[in-house]
Amino acid sequence: MRKRLIAAICTAVIITMTITPAMAATTTVKGGATRGDATVVSKFNTQYATTLKSSQDYAIFKFKTNSYKTYYDIRVFNDTVSKPFTVYLRGTDKKDVGRTRDIKSIKKGDWTFFDTWNTTLKVNSWYYIIIRNGNKGAGKVSFRINAKKDLEGNAYSDATVMKVGKNWNGKIDYMQDTDYFKFVPTATGKYRVVVKNIDVDAPFEAYLMNGNKSVLGKKDRVYPGKYMSVVKNMEKGKTYYIKVYEPFDEYNPANGAQYKVFIQKK
């Protein structure tokens, strides 16, 4: 678990470096005191800064997600605030969303992140970055919302729907990208599931799973030009999943690297 988290933190760092311009200008904003008057931050991949006053309880910002599936990496830094504060990422239903560092209190010089690794944010939806200044500190906080187009669902709950006989041209969009697909057979019988590596330089893993997430077939290393091919009996009306995962944390395709998924009735 620790190794996985370290790799994920590295992923966040690399994504930040590759999808944001170096030494970008900082936009100064003032956070709202409540969700109702939250300050809108409308630009992704942009550096923002706000100043917390000791009299402030909260600094609240909100952003609207893209109209298409996107990977988000939200990073919040305590630049100079004298006392620790806490940060939350929440939807309009007031529930916490995204995966985050296991850190409750952001001290001066420290930082935290929220991302959509194996989870998702809804498209065309509002989300809130809530900075709670419970210790009444004062100083500067900076944050940015990094966004990278990722049309394949990166969580089971957001899996891309496929149909038998139809191809899907997918992409590894960022370091350690994980993509999910699902399909429902219209008839009981044998089906062939293929995941082919078109030009992903680093080999990826491919899996076929049933609705309980049990693995029915897999290939640990799908090299460029190679493929996973699994033939299984499948039942009409049941859901099956395909997972494509790039495990190498040193591989970060700049413009996406392609693979193909297709399902055939035997």
N, C-alpha and C positions, 0 to 999 in steps of 0.2 A: 504494500500500500504506500509506504514511504517513497519507494522508488518511482511508483506511478505518479505520485504528487509532484516529486522533483521534476520528472519529465514534463508534466503538465505545466509547471511554472516556467520551464524553459520554453515550452510551446508558446505561452503567452508573451514571453519576451521577444521571441523570434517574430511572431505575428505583428507585434507592435512595431518592430524594426522594419518589416517588409511592407506594411501597408500604410505607413505614415511617413511624411517627409521629414528628413532630419532637420533639427533646429527649427521646427515649425513655430509660427507666431502663436502667442498665448492670448486667448480671449478671456477677459475678466468678466465675471458674472456675480450676481448677488442671489443667494438662495432664498426661497420663500420660507416663511415661518410655519406654514401648514401645507397639507397636500392641495388644498383648494387654491392657494396662491403660489404653487410651485413654479419655479422659473423654467421655461422651456429651453432646452439645448437642442438645437435642430441639426447641427452638423456633426457627422461621424468623422472619426480619424482626425480629430481636432483637439488641441490642448486647451483645457479650461482651467481657470484659477479663481478661487473665491477666498475672501478673508473672513474668518470667524472672529466674532467679538465675544468677550466673556459674558456679555449680557444675553447672547443668543442661546436658545435651547436647541433649535434645529436650523439646518440649511438644506432645503429640499429642492431637487431638480427633477424634471421629467423629460422623457424623449419618446418619440413614436417610432416603432420599428418599421422596417422596409415592407413593401408590398410583396416581396418574394422571400423565400427562405434564406436566412443569413446566419453566419456564425458571429457571435458577439463576445467581445473581451473588454470588460469594463475595469479600469484600474484607478484606484484612489490613493493618493500619497499625502501623508502628513509632512508637509515641508517644514513648518516652523511653529505649529500649534504647541503651546507650552504643556498642555495636559492631554492625556489620551482621549480619543473620541471613538464612537462606534459608527459603522456604516451598514446600511441595508439596501438590498435591491428587491423591490416589491412591485407586484402588479396592481391593477385597480381593485382587485379583490382583497388587497392588503396581505396577501400571502408572500412569503419569501420565495424567490425564484433564482435559478442559476446555481452553479457550483461555485464554492468560494474557498479561500484559504481558511484553515482552522485557526482563526485569530479573532478574538472578540474585541480587543482594545488596541487601537492604532496609535502607537506612541510616536513622538517626534522622530522623524527620520525613517519611519516604517511605512508600510504600504499594504494594500490588500487588493484582491481582484475578484470579479465575478465573471464566469464565462458559461457558454452553453455546450460544454463538453458532455456528450451523452444526455443532453436535455435540450430544451428549446424555448424560445420566446415566440409568442403568437405573432403572425404578420399583422400589419396595420393596427397595432395595439400600443397603448400607453404604459410606460413603466417608470417607476420612481427611484431615484438615487437619494436616499435619506441619510443625512449626516446628523447624528445626535450628539450634541455637545453637552453631555451630562455632567462633565467635570468642570465646565465653565472655563475652558481654556481659550486662548486667543492666539491668532496667527494665520498663516497661509496654508490652504489646502489646494492641491491640483488634482485634476482627474481628466480622463479621456474615455470615449466610447469607441473602441475599434470595431469595425464591421467588415466582414468579408463574405461576399456572395457564396452561398453553398446550397444549391438547389436540391440536392439529395438530403432527405431527412437525416439528422444526426442523433435521433433518438427513436426507440421503438414506437413511442406515441406519435411521432411525426414521420413515420416511414413513408417513402414514396410508393404510391400504389401502382402496381404493374398488372398487365394482362397477359395471359398465355398467348404466345405467338408474336408478341410485340417486343422490340428491342429498346433498351435504354442506354444512351451514351452518357456515362457518368464521369466525374472528375474527382481526383484527389486535390482539394483546394488549398490545403494548408498542412503544416506538419502534424502528423498523427491524426489526420482526418479519419472519422468513422462515419460510414454511410449505411443507411438501412432502407430496405425495400420490403414490400409485402404483396402477396397475391393470394387469391382464393380460387381454386380449381372449380370449374363448372361441371365437371364429371369426374367420377372416381376412376383411377387408372394410373399408368406409369407416366412420369414426367421427367424431363431432362432439364436441369438448371445449369447454365454455363455463365461463368464470369471470366472474361478475357482481359488480359493486360495489354492495352494498345501501346502506350508509350510512357507508362509510369516507371521511371528509372530504378526506383527502389522497390523490391518485391513487396507485395501486400498479402494479407491473409483474406481468405474468403470462406464463408460459412453458409450452410443451408440449415434452417431450424424450423421446428414446428411451433404451434401456437403457445406451447409451454416454455419456449426458448431452449428446448433440448436439441442438441446438435445432431442432425441427420447425416451430414457430410461436410467435409472441410478440406482445405488445402492451406498449409502453413506458409508456403512461399510461392506466390504466383509471379514469375519473372516476366519481363517484357516479351511479348509474343506468345506467351504460354497462357494456360487457362485452367480453371477448375471446372470439372464436369461431373455432376452427380445425377444418377437416375434412381428415382424412388417411387414407390406406390404412394399415391396421395388420395385423400378423400374429398369428395365433393362438399363444398360449403365451409371447409375448414381453412383457417388462415395459416400461411407459411411465410417465413421471413428469410431474407438474404442479407448478410452483413459483409461489408467490405471495410477492412481496417488496415491503415498504413502504420506499422509499429515503429518505424525507424525515426527517432527523434532528431536525427541530423539531416533528414530529407525534407526540404521545404520548397515545393514547386512554385515558381513565381506567378505563373499564369494558369495553373491547373494542369494536371496530367491525366490523360484519358484512359478509361476502361469501358468495357461493354458488358451488359447483363442481358441475357435472354432466356426464355422459358419455352420449352417445346412439349407438346403432347406426343407421347410415343405411340 
